[in-house]
């Protein structure tokens, strides 16, 4: 069985992101799908999972990522 975890924005480190980290411990092989991701703003806590983070095309649009 394949499992995917979906999160709206991984651009801060709040309660929802901490829940996602806990879910990643329960499902270590799960892929993560998000609209945009910032390694710096999440303090690198998702770095071990980066190869499995699938980012939306919206992050690649021109302009400041803060205005997503």
URWO-V770589 format. One record per residue. SS is DSSP state (H for helix, E for strand, L for the rest). PSI is psi in whole degrees, -180 to 180 (999 if undefined). BURIAL is # if it has 24 or more other C-alpha atoms within 12 Angstrom, else .. Layout:
((SS,PSI,BURIAL) (SS,PSI,BURIAL))
This chain:
((L,135,.) (L,140,.) (L,136,.) (E,137,.) (E,132,#) (E,130,#) (E,142,#) (E,-62,.) (E,127,#) (E,66,#) (L,14,#) (L,173,.) (L,89,.) (L,-162,.) (H,-42,.) (H,-36,.) (H,-34,#) (H,-36,.) (H,-42,.) (H,-41,#) (H,-39,#) (H,-41,.) (H,-33,.) (H,-28,#) (H,-33,.) (H,-35,.) (L,75,.) (L,-18,.) (L,7,.) (L,144,#) (E,153,#) (E,129,#) (E,129,#) (E,161,#) (E,-48,.) (E,158,#) (E,137,#) (L,113,#) (L,-39,.) (L,-46,.) (L,-19,.) (L,13,#) (L,25,.) (L,10,.) (L,-22,#) (L,3,#) (H,-42,.) (H,-17,.) (H,4,#) (H,-34,.) (H,-15,.) (H,9,.) (E,121,#) (E,118,#) (E,142,#) (L,160,.) (H,-19,.) (H,-35,.) (H,-27,.) (H,-2,.) (L,149,.) (L,154,.) (L,177,.) (L,127,.) (H,-19,.) (H,-19,.) (H,29,.) (L,999,.))
